[in-house]
Amino acid sequence: MRNLDRITFDPAVMGGKPCIRGLRVTVGTLVGLVASGKSPEQIVMLYPYLETADVTEALRYAAWRSEEIELPVAAA
């Protein structure tokens, strides 16, 4: 997906999971916090080095990923 410049992937950070701007905060962590009822403003209070735009982009990325179709690979 285009325009997701805040989402980074680095095998040396959190095992390569999608993170926010190279920080050790995963997209999954932010999505989980939103799912548990936290607002973006509350999340930024918990993680002051984040911005509300980081939370928004994490949600956009998660929504995009949920629309992907994964197909099983046949064994050779």
Biopython code that builds the backbone (N, CA, C, O; Angstrom):
import numpy as np
from Bio.PDB.StructureBuilder import StructureBuilder

atoms = [
    (1, "MET", "N", (0.846, -1.172, 0.000)),
    (1, "MET", "CA", (0.000, 0.000, 0.000)),
    (1, "MET", "C", (0.895, 1.239, 0.000)),
    (1, "MET", "O", (1.940, 1.269, 0.650)),
    (2, "ARG", "N", (0.478, 2.224, -0.716)),
    (2, "ARG", "CA", (1.246, 3.458, -0.797)),
    (2, "ARG", "C", (0.919, 4.386, 0.356)),
    (2, "ARG", "O", (-0.091, 4.227, 1.041)),
    (3, "ASN", "N", (1.798, 5.361, 0.554)),
    (3, "ASN", "CA", (1.595, 6.407, 1.564)),
    (3, "ASN", "C", (1.565, 5.880, 2.994)),
    (3, "ASN", "O", (0.841, 6.402, 3.841)),
    (4, "LEU", "N", (2.346, 4.859, 3.252)),
    (4, "LEU", "CA", (2.493, 4.372, 4.625)),
    (4, "LEU", "C", (3.954, 4.553, 5.029)),
    (4, "LEU", "O", (4.665, 3.578, 5.272)),
    (5, "ASP", "N", (4.389, 5.795, 5.099)),
    (5, "ASP", "CA", (5.792, 6.065, 5.363)),
    (5, "ASP", "C", (6.167, 5.956, 6.837)),
    (5, "ASP", "O", (7.348, 6.044, 7.173)),
    (6, "ARG", "N", (5.213, 5.769, 7.704)),
    (6, "ARG", "CA", (5.497, 5.616, 9.136)),
    (6, "ARG", "C", (5.661, 4.149, 9.537)),
    (6, "ARG", "O", (6.116, 3.862, 10.644)),
    (7, "ILE", "N", (5.297, 3.221, 8.653)),
    (7, "ILE", "CA", (5.400, 1.793, 8.940)),
    (7, "ILE", "C", (6.741, 1.300, 8.420)),
    (7, "ILE", "O", (7.068, 1.484, 7.248)),
    (8, "THR", "N", (7.517, 0.674, 9.299)),
    (8, "THR", "CA", (8.835, 0.180, 8.915)),
    (8, "THR", "C", (8.960, -1.301, 9.242)),
    (8, "THR", "O", (8.272, -1.837, 10.111)),
    (9, "PHE", "N", (9.864, -1.934, 8.511)),
    (9, "PHE", "CA", (10.161, -3.352, 8.706)),
    (9, "PHE", "C", (11.668, -3.497, 8.811)),
    (9, "PHE", "O", (12.400, -3.101, 7.904)),
    (10, "ASP", "N", (12.128, -4.055, 9.902)),
    (10, "ASP", "CA", (13.561, -4.254, 10.096)),
    (10, "ASP", "C", (13.732, -5.549, 10.886)),
    (10, "ASP", "O", (13.252, -5.650, 12.015)),
    (11, "PRO", "N", (14.412, -6.539, 10.303)),
    (11, "PRO", "CA", (14.593, -7.802, 11.016)),
    (11, "PRO", "C", (15.265, -7.640, 12.387)),
    (11, "PRO", "O", (15.104, -8.491, 13.262)),
    (12, "ALA", "N", (16.010, -6.559, 12.569)),
    (12, "ALA", "CA", (16.700, -6.328, 13.839)),
    (12, "ALA", "C", (15.813, -5.637, 14.883)),
    (12, "ALA", "O", (16.218, -5.487, 16.035)),
    (13, "VAL", "N", (14.607, -5.218, 14.485)),
    (13, "VAL", "CA", (13.692, -4.537, 15.408)),
    (13, "VAL", "C", (12.411, -5.349, 15.497)),
    (13, "VAL", "O", (11.687, -5.496, 14.513)),
    (14, "MET", "N", (12.142, -5.868, 16.672)),
    (14, "MET", "CA", (10.920, -6.635, 16.943)),
    (14, "MET", "C", (10.736, -7.800, 15.958)),
    (14, "MET", "O", (9.613, -8.129, 15.576)),
    (15, "GLY", "N", (11.830, -8.402, 15.564)),
    (15, "GLY", "CA", (11.771, -9.587, 14.705)),
    (15, "GLY", "C", (11.217, -9.322, 13.317)),
    (15, "GLY", "O", (10.745, -10.246, 12.654)),
    (16, "GLY", "N", (11.267, -8.071, 12.864)),
    (16, "GLY", "CA", (10.786, -7.744, 11.531)),
    (16, "GLY", "C", (9.300, -7.443, 11.452)),
    (16, "GLY", "O", (8.771, -7.211, 10.365)),
    (17, "LYS", "N", (8.621, -7.444, 12.593)),
    (17, "LYS", "CA", (7.189, -7.099, 12.580)),
    (17, "LYS", "C", (7.037, -5.642, 12.143)),
    (17, "LYS", "O", (7.953, -4.840, 12.323)),
    (18, "PRO", "N", (5.881, -5.299, 11.570)),
    (18, "PRO", "CA", (5.681, -3.907, 11.189)),
    (18, "PRO", "C", (5.661, -3.020, 12.431)),
    (18, "PRO", "O", (4.906, -3.251, 13.375)),
    (19, "CYS", "N", (6.522, -1.992, 12.399)),
    (19, "CYS", "CA", (6.671, -1.080, 13.526)),
    (19, "CYS", "C", (6.417, 0.352, 13.076)),
    (19, "CYS", "O", (6.282, 0.643, 11.888)),
    (20, "ILE", "N", (6.358, 1.216, 14.048)),
    (20, "ILE", "CA", (6.160, 2.638, 13.788)),
    (20, "ILE", "C", (7.515, 3.330, 13.770)),
    (20, "ILE", "O", (8.221, 3.367, 14.777)),
    (21, "ARG", "N", (7.867, 3.875, 12.614)),
    (21, "ARG", "CA", (9.059, 4.698, 12.419)),
    (21, "ARG", "C", (10.335, 4.087, 12.997)),
    (21, "ARG", "O", (11.178, 4.805, 13.535)),
    (22, "GLY", "N", (10.477, 2.784, 12.891)),
    (22, "GLY", "CA", (11.682, 2.123, 13.371)),
    (22, "GLY", "C", (11.755, 1.970, 14.877)),
    (22, "GLY", "O", (12.747, 1.464, 15.399)),
    (23, "LEU", "N", (10.732, 2.394, 15.573)),
    (23, "LEU", "CA", (10.686, 2.272, 17.028)),
    (23, "LEU", "C", (10.262, 0.858, 17.407)),
    (23, "LEU", "O", (9.805, 0.093, 16.558)),
    (24, "ARG", "N", (10.410, 0.524, 18.638)),
    (24, "ARG", "CA", (10.029, -0.805, 19.115)),
    (24, "ARG", "C", (8.555, -0.840, 19.536)),
    (24, "ARG", "O", (8.210, -1.417, 20.567)),
    (25, "VAL", "N", (7.708, -0.225, 18.740)),
    (25, "VAL", "CA", (6.263, -0.234, 18.948)),
    (25, "VAL", "C", (5.653, -0.823, 17.682)),
    (25, "VAL", "O", (5.762, -0.245, 16.601)),
    (26, "THR", "N", (5.011, -1.978, 17.828)),
    (26, "THR", "CA", (4.463, -2.646, 16.648)),
    (26, "THR", "C", (3.074, -2.136, 16.305)),
    (26, "THR", "O", (2.355, -1.589, 17.141)),
    (27, "VAL", "N", (2.729, -2.335, 15.048)),
    (27, "VAL", "CA", (1.374, -2.030, 14.593)),
    (27, "VAL", "C", (0.380, -2.815, 15.437)),
    (27, "VAL", "O", (-0.656, -2.281, 15.833)),
    (28, "GLY", "N", (0.685, -4.073, 15.714)),
    (28, "GLY", "CA", (-0.205, -4.912, 16.516)),
    (28, "GLY", "C", (-0.453, -4.354, 17.902)),
    (28, "GLY", "O", (-1.567, -4.449, 18.417)),
    (29, "THR", "N", (0.569, -3.775, 18.513)),
    (29, "THR", "CA", (0.397, -3.162, 19.831)),
    (29, "THR", "C", (-0.598, -2.020, 19.765)),
    (29, "THR", "O", (-1.492, -1.915, 20.605)),
    (30, "LEU", "N", (-0.442, -1.167, 18.771)),
    (30, "LEU", "CA", (-1.338, -0.017, 18.650)),
    (30, "LEU", "C", (-2.758, -0.442, 18.315)),
    (30, "LEU", "O", (-3.718, 0.092, 18.871)),
    (31, "VAL", "N", (-2.892, -1.393, 17.416)),
    (31, "VAL", "CA", (-4.232, -1.884, 17.071)),
    (31, "VAL", "C", (-4.886, -2.507, 18.308)),
    (31, "VAL", "O", (-6.076, -2.304, 18.549)),
    (32, "GLY", "N", (-4.128, -3.249, 19.073)),
    (32, "GLY", "CA", (-4.658, -3.847, 20.298)),
    (32, "GLY", "C", (-5.114, -2.807, 21.308)),
    (32, "GLY", "O", (-6.139, -2.981, 21.967)),
    (33, "LEU", "N", (-4.352, -1.729, 21.430)),
    (33, "LEU", "CA", (-4.746, -0.659, 22.350)),
    (33, "LEU", "C", (-6.040, 0.009, 21.899)),
    (33, "LEU", "O", (-6.910, 0.299, 22.720)),
    (34, "VAL", "N", (-6.168, 0.254, 20.595)),
    (34, "VAL", "CA", (-7.408, 0.842, 20.081)),
    (34, "VAL", "C", (-8.569, -0.125, 20.304)),
    (34, "VAL", "O", (-9.660, 0.284, 20.703)),
    (35, "ALA", "N", (-8.328, -1.405, 20.045)),
    (35, "ALA", "CA", (-9.381, -2.407, 20.227)),
    (35, "ALA", "C", (-9.823, -2.503, 21.688)),
    (35, "ALA", "O", (-10.971, -2.845, 21.972)),
    (36, "SER", "N", (-8.914, -2.202, 22.606)),
    (36, "SER", "CA", (-9.284, -2.264, 24.026)),
    (36, "SER", "C", (-9.926, -0.972, 24.512)),
    (36, "SER", "O", (-10.231, -0.837, 25.697)),
    (37, "GLY", "N", (-10.136, -0.013, 23.595)),
    (37, "GLY", "CA", (-10.867, 1.191, 23.949)),
    (37, "GLY", "C", (-10.044, 2.446, 24.127)),
    (37, "GLY", "O", (-10.594, 3.498, 24.452)),
    (38, "LYS", "N", (-8.735, 2.366, 23.924)),
    (38, "LYS", "CA", (-7.900, 3.551, 24.067)),
    (38, "LYS", "C", (-8.056, 4.457, 22.847)),
    (38, "LYS", "O", (-8.142, 3.974, 21.718)),
    (39, "SER", "N", (-8.092, 5.744, 23.070)),
    (39, "SER", "CA", (-8.143, 6.709, 21.973)),
    (39, "SER", "C", (-6.711, 6.993, 21.521)),
    (39, "SER", "O", (-5.766, 6.738, 22.268)),
    (40, "PRO", "N", (-6.543, 7.515, 20.311)),
    (40, "PRO", "CA", (-5.195, 7.891, 19.881)),
    (40, "PRO", "C", (-4.520, 8.854, 20.856)),
    (40, "PRO", "O", (-3.317, 8.753, 21.094)),
    (41, "GLU", "N", (-5.273, 9.771, 21.412)),
    (41, "GLU", "CA", (-4.712, 10.720, 22.378)),
    (41, "GLU", "C", (-4.229, 10.008, 23.647)),
    (41, "GLU", "O", (-3.189, 10.363, 24.201)),
    (42, "GLN", "N", (-4.971, 9.021, 24.096)),
    (42, "GLN", "CA", (-4.546, 8.250, 25.273)),
    (42, "GLN", "C", (-3.294, 7.444, 24.957)),
    (42, "GLN", "O", (-2.404, 7.317, 25.799)),
    (43, "ILE", "N", (-3.224, 6.905, 23.761)),
    (43, "ILE", "CA", (-2.054, 6.109, 23.370)),
    (43, "ILE", "C", (-0.813, 6.990, 23.331)),
    (43, "ILE", "O", (0.258, 6.576, 23.777)),
    (44, "VAL", "N", (-0.948, 8.203, 22.801)),
    (44, "VAL", "CA", (0.189, 9.124, 22.760)),
    (44, "VAL", "C", (0.612, 9.517, 24.176)),
    (44, "VAL", "O", (1.792, 9.777, 24.416)),
    (45, "MET", "N", (-0.324, 9.564, 25.105)),
    (45, "MET", "CA", (0.052, 9.826, 26.497)),
    (45, "MET", "C", (0.841, 8.650, 27.074)),
    (45, "MET", "O", (1.766, 8.849, 27.861)),
    (46, "LEU", "N", (0.475, 7.420, 26.681)),
    (46, "LEU", "CA", (1.200, 6.236, 27.147)),
    (46, "LEU", "C", (2.573, 6.113, 26.498)),
    (46, "LEU", "O", (3.529, 5.654, 27.123)),
    (47, "TYR", "N", (2.660, 6.527, 25.237)),
    (47, "TYR", "CA", (3.895, 6.456, 24.451)),
    (47, "TYR", "C", (4.189, 7.862, 23.925)),
    (47, "TYR", "O", (3.871, 8.157, 22.773)),
    (48, "PRO", "N", (4.784, 8.731, 24.735)),
    (48, "PRO", "CA", (4.938, 10.135, 24.345)),
    (48, "PRO", "C", (5.807, 10.376, 23.118)),
    (48, "PRO", "O", (5.779, 11.471, 22.556)),
    (49, "TYR", "N", (6.566, 9.397, 22.695)),
    (49, "TYR", "CA", (7.396, 9.542, 21.493)),
    (49, "TYR", "C", (6.607, 9.225, 20.225)),
    (49, "TYR", "O", (7.150, 9.301, 19.123)),
    (50, "LEU", "N", (5.333, 8.871, 20.373)),
    (50, "LEU", "CA", (4.469, 8.645, 19.217)),
    (50, "LEU", "C", (3.633, 9.890, 18.941)),
    (50, "LEU", "O", (3.527, 10.793, 19.772)),
    (51, "GLU", "N", (3.043, 9.909, 17.747)),
    (51, "GLU", "CA", (2.132, 10.974, 17.347)),
    (51, "GLU", "C", (0.799, 10.336, 16.982)),
    (51, "GLU", "O", (0.750, 9.152, 16.649)),
    (52, "THR", "N", (-0.276, 11.103, 17.041)),
    (52, "THR", "CA", (-1.579, 10.538, 16.692)),
    (52, "THR", "C", (-1.582, 10.033, 15.249)),
    (52, "THR", "O", (-2.298, 9.083, 14.933)),
    (53, "ALA", "N", (-0.798, 10.650, 14.376)),
    (53, "ALA", "CA", (-0.699, 10.174, 12.987)),
    (53, "ALA", "C", (-0.104, 8.762, 12.921)),
    (53, "ALA", "O", (-0.407, 8.009, 11.996)),
    (54, "ASP", "N", (0.731, 8.402, 13.887)),
    (54, "ASP", "CA", (1.279, 7.042, 13.937)),
    (54, "ASP", "C", (0.165, 6.026, 14.188)),
    (54, "ASP", "O", (0.128, 4.961, 13.572)),
    (55, "VAL", "N", (-0.731, 6.371, 15.095)),
    (55, "VAL", "CA", (-1.845, 5.474, 15.414)),
    (55, "VAL", "C", (-2.755, 5.333, 14.195)),
    (55, "VAL", "O", (-3.173, 4.230, 13.845)),
    (56, "THR", "N", (-3.051, 6.449, 13.561)),
    (56, "THR", "CA", (-3.898, 6.417, 12.368)),
    (56, "THR", "C", (-3.277, 5.553, 11.283)),
    (56, "THR", "O", (-3.968, 4.749, 10.656)),
    (57, "GLU", "N", (-1.990, 5.710, 11.061)),
    (57, "GLU", "CA", (-1.348, 4.924, 10.015)),
    (57, "GLU", "C", (-1.290, 3.444, 10.379)),
    (57, "GLU", "O", (-1.415, 2.594, 9.498)),
    (58, "ALA", "N", (-1.104, 3.119, 11.651)),
    (58, "ALA", "CA", (-1.127, 1.721, 12.074)),
    (58, "ALA", "C", (-2.491, 1.099, 11.774)),
    (58, "ALA", "O", (-2.570, -0.042, 11.319)),
    (59, "LEU", "N", (-3.549, 1.843, 12.027)),
    (59, "LEU", "CA", (-4.895, 1.342, 11.734)),
    (59, "LEU", "C", (-5.114, 1.197, 10.234)),
    (59, "LEU", "O", (-5.727, 0.225, 9.793)),
    (60, "ARG", "N", (-4.624, 2.147, 9.445)),
    (60, "ARG", "CA", (-4.744, 2.051, 7.987)),
    (60, "ARG", "C", (-4.001, 0.823, 7.473)),
    (60, "ARG", "O", (-4.502, 0.112, 6.601)),
    (61, "TYR", "N", (-2.807, 0.572, 8.011)),
    (61, "TYR", "CA", (-2.025, -0.583, 7.597)),
    (61, "TYR", "C", (-2.747, -1.881, 7.967)),
    (61, "TYR", "O", (-2.833, -2.802, 7.155)),
    (62, "ALA", "N", (-3.261, -1.947, 9.183)),
    (62, "ALA", "CA", (-3.962, -3.150, 9.638)),
    (62, "ALA", "C", (-5.204, -3.410, 8.797)),
    (62, "ALA", "O", (-5.499, -4.558, 8.464)),
    (63, "ALA", "N", (-5.933, -2.358, 8.452)),
    (63, "ALA", "CA", (-7.128, -2.517, 7.615)),
    (63, "ALA", "C", (-6.736, -3.032, 6.235)),
    (63, "ALA", "O", (-7.396, -3.915, 5.687)),
    (64, "TRP", "N", (-5.676, -2.486, 5.680)),
    (64, "TRP", "CA", (-5.200, -2.934, 4.365)),
    (64, "TRP", "C", (-4.791, -4.410, 4.420)),
    (64, "TRP", "O", (-5.153, -5.188, 3.538)),
    (65, "ARG", "N", (-4.042, -4.790, 5.451)),
    (65, "ARG", "CA", (-3.593, -6.180, 5.587)),
    (65, "ARG", "C", (-4.765, -7.138, 5.751)),
    (65, "ARG", "O", (-4.712, -8.269, 5.268)),
    (66, "SER", "N", (-5.809, -6.704, 6.418)),
    (66, "SER", "CA", (-6.948, -7.597, 6.639)),
    (66, "SER", "C", (-7.701, -7.883, 5.347)),
    (66, "SER", "O", (-8.447, -8.860, 5.272)),
    (67, "GLU", "N", (-7.521, -7.061, 4.346)),
    (67, "GLU", "CA", (-8.177, -7.259, 3.060)),
    (67, "GLU", "C", (-7.384, -8.157, 2.121)),
    (67, "GLU", "O", (-7.903, -8.568, 1.083)),
    (68, "GLU", "N", (-6.138, -8.468, 2.463)),
    (68, "GLU", "CA", (-5.319, -9.314, 1.607)),
    (68, "GLU", "C", (-5.862, -10.748, 1.614)),
    (68, "GLU", "O", (-6.452, -11.207, 2.592)),
    (69, "ILE", "N", (-5.648, -11.417, 0.523)),
    (69, "ILE", "CA", (-6.048, -12.814, 0.410)),
    (69, "ILE", "C", (-4.793, -13.663, 0.479)),
    (69, "ILE", "O", (-3.869, -13.487, -0.315)),
    (70, "GLU", "N", (-4.762, -14.578, 1.424)),
    (70, "GLU", "CA", (-3.625, -15.483, 1.521)),
    (70, "GLU", "C", (-4.014, -16.825, 0.964)),
    (70, "GLU", "O", (-5.024, -17.405, 1.362)),
    (71, "LEU", "N", (-3.222, -17.315, 0.052)),
    (71, "LEU", "CA", (-3.486, -18.592, -0.578)),
    (71, "LEU", "C", (-2.485, -19.616, -0.092)),
    (71, "LEU", "O", (-1.301, -19.305, 0.045)),
    (72, "PRO", "N", (-2.933, -20.829, 0.171)),
    (72, "PRO", "CA", (-1.986, -21.866, 0.588)),
    (72, "PRO", "C", (-1.053, -22.232, -0.568)),
    (72, "PRO", "O", (-1.449, -22.234, -1.734)),
    (73, "VAL", "N", (0.176, -22.535, -0.217)),
    (73, "VAL", "CA", (1.152, -22.958, -1.224)),
    (73, "VAL", "C", (1.179, -24.482, -1.217)),
    (73, "VAL", "O", (1.352, -25.106, -0.170)),
    (74, "ALA", "N", (1.010, -25.061, -2.376)),
    (74, "ALA", "CA", (1.015, -26.519, -2.488)),
    (74, "ALA", "C", (2.428, -27.041, -2.234)),
    (74, "ALA", "O", (3.411, -26.458, -2.693)),
    (75, "ALA", "N", (2.511, -28.130, -1.507)),
    (75, "ALA", "CA", (3.813, -28.753, -1.240)),
    (75, "ALA", "C", (4.340, -29.379, -2.527)),
    (75, "ALA", "O", (3.586, -29.921, -3.334)),
    (76, "ALA", "N", (5.638, -29.287, -2.690)),
    (76, "ALA", "CA", (6.271, -29.816, -3.904)),
    (76, "ALA", "C", (6.446, -31.312, -3.833)),
    (76, "ALA", "O", (6.962, -31.918, -4.772)),
]
sb = StructureBuilder()
sb.init_structure("model")
sb.init_model(0)
sb.init_chain("A")
sb.init_seg("    ")
for serial, (resi, resn, name, xyz) in enumerate(atoms, 1):
    if name == "N":
        sb.init_residue(resn, " ", resi, " ")
    sb.init_atom(name, np.array(xyz, "f"), 0.0, 1.0, " ", f" {name:<3s}", serial, name[0])
structure = sb.get_structure()
